[in-house]
Amino acid sequence: MAYRFRNSDRTVKLGLHRIAREQIDGALSAIAGRPRDKAIHEVRKACKKLRALLRIVRSGFPDYTYENAAFRDIARLLAFTRDARVLLDTCDVLLASVPEDVDRASILGLREQFADEMAQVAMGEAAEARLEQARALLAMVRERIPGWTLDEEDWDALGPGLGRVLRQADKAWRAAAREPDAMHFHELRKRMKYHWYHTRLLVPVWPVMMQPRAAELGRLADLLGLHHDLCVLEERLGGFVPGTRYDKSAATLRGLAADRRKQMERDTAPLVGRLLAQEADALVDHWHRLWDIWRTQGRHSA
C-alpha cells in the first residue's frame, strides 16, 4: 500500500496504526521471501519510514521515545553489511566515470578487495540470526500498535512534528553551508529525508502540488545519500598505510571521491535552497489549510 494518510482513516490515530502495520508487514514479508541482502535492505528502509511516521506525530505520541528506539535498534541490528556494501557500490559509481589518465586496473584490484569484504560480512549464520532477531522484534512492535494513543487529533497531531523537522532541516542546512563537512551534510541528509517521508504521507491533501515536491525531495535524498557514501569511502581509503598494497590506488580513488563529493555539494545547494525557501511556520500553516479542505471534502463524499 502507498505510504500516505487516507481520507478513509477516520482519525489520525487510525491512520498511524494502519500505516505502521503496513510497513511492518512489508518488512516481515521481505524477511520471509526475499534473498538475505534484499531483505536486510527492505527492513532497514521500512524502519526509516516508520521512524518518520512517528516523528510527524511526536508531540502528541506518549510512546514516541520507546517506539522510535525500537525501530532504530532494529535498523542498527542489520547495519553490519551497510558500510561494506557502500564501499563496493560507491567504488562502482566512481569507476563508471574514471578519467582516461587514471590507472583503472589498479582501482579494479582495490574493488575486488571490497567485494571480498562484502562477501565475508554478508555470509554465515550470524546474518541469518540477526534477520530472525529483527523479525521477532518487528512482530513484537506490531502487537503493541493497537495500544498506541495520541494526545491530539487532526492537524494538531501532525503540524508540530512537520514544523519541527523543517526547522531542524533549515538549521542543518545553515550549518552545512558554513562548514561543509561530512557531519553537517549527514545531519542535513537525515532531516531532509524525514521531510521527504512527511511529504509523501501528506500527498493526498493536494497531489498536483505535493507529488512534484516529493519527487524533488526523493532526488535530493539520492544525491545526499551518495554524498554520504562518498564520505564513508574517503574515510576508508584514508586508512591505507603508505607503502602497502593498494595504497596508491586508494589515494587515487580518494581524490576522485573528494572531487565528486565537492561537485555534489555545489549541485545540491540550489535544490536544498528551493525546498527550504518557505519558512517552516508558513509552510505548516499552508499545509494545515490544505489538510482541512481535503478532510472536509472526504467527509462530504463519504
Salt bridges, closest charged atoms under 4 A:
ASP9 OD2 - ARG18 NH2 2.78
GLU22 OE2 - ARG6 NH1 3.94
GLU22 OE2 - ARG18 NH1 3.21
ASP25 OD1 - ARG142 NE 2.64
GLU42 OE1 - LYS45 NZ 3.63
GLU67 OE1 - ARG144 NH2 2.77
ASP73 OD1 - ARG72 NH2 3.13
ASP89 OD1 - ARG85 NH1 3.25
ASP92 OD1 - ARG111 NE 2.48
GLU112 OE2 - ARG111 NH1 3.87
GLU117 OE2 - ARG236 NH2 2.63
GLU128 OE1 - ARG36 NH2 3.01
GLU132 OE2 - ARG135 NH2 2.85
ASP170 OD2 - ARG174 NE 2.83
ASP181 OD1 - HIS184 ND1 2.95
GLU187 OE1 - LYS190 NZ 3.37
GLU187 OE2 - ARG191 NE 2.77
GLU216 OE1 - ARG219 NH2 2.89
ASP229 OD1 - ARG82 NH2 3.20
GLU234 OE2 - ARG261 NE 2.51
GLU265 OE2 - HIS227 NE2 2.74
GLU265 OE2 - ARG261 NH1 3.25
ASP281 OD1 - ARG167 NH1 3.03
ASP285 OD2 - ARG289 NE 3.48
ASP292 OD2 - HIS288 NE2 3.28
